[in-house]
Amino acid sequence: MTKLISKLLMLPMLYMMCSVAFADVLPKQPAVNFALASQTAAEVSLSDFQGQVVMINFWASWCGPCREEMPLLEGLYQRYQDLGFTLLGVNVDEDSSQAVDYLKEVSVSFPILFDTANAVSQAYDVVAMPSTILVGRDGTLRYIHHGYQPGYENDYQNQIRELVRE
């Protein structure tokens, strides 16, 4: 019962987390390495992409802005993957089957990882859904976007272009 009450009390906070959007330039510090199960069941690690520009997108199937952003992320992935760019979609749903069901509607070709225990999202201090982090080729944190608003994909594109040139 108390678990249900605490989840209900979190609903307004989750709504706020989905509606807030802002971006920051991050001080260069090493990105926290992680390894998570992927949609293909293979474990994927951030270190697998050493030397590439990596976008880590934390998302949830219940998040409207996440759903709006997903096809746009696929477009960025398709456009820049041959230039040493990859995108890791980190789903934070407690039940990964919800994400799998959503991905049947919106197919993406980039790796989808499952953070059902929220360990990685906690390590990255994720405070909004979606949250998107860009990691440079040198493995350092460079940009973070909290939330999503139309037009963010233009910022993503400019930041990806900057980082793949380094």
Secondary structure as UniProt FT lines:
FT   HELIX           2..19
FT   STRAND          22..25
FT   STRAND          35..38
FT   TURN            39..40
FT   STRAND          43..45
FT   HELIX           46..49
FT   TURN            50..51
FT   STRAND          53..59
FT   TURN            61..62
FT   HELIX           64..80
FT   HELIX           81..83
FT   STRAND          85..91
FT   HELIX           96..105
FT   STRAND          112..114
FT   TURN            116..117
FT   HELIX           119..123
FT   TURN            124..125
FT   STRAND          131..135
FT   TURN            137..138
FT   STRAND          140..146
FT   TURN            150..151
FT   HELIX           152..165
//
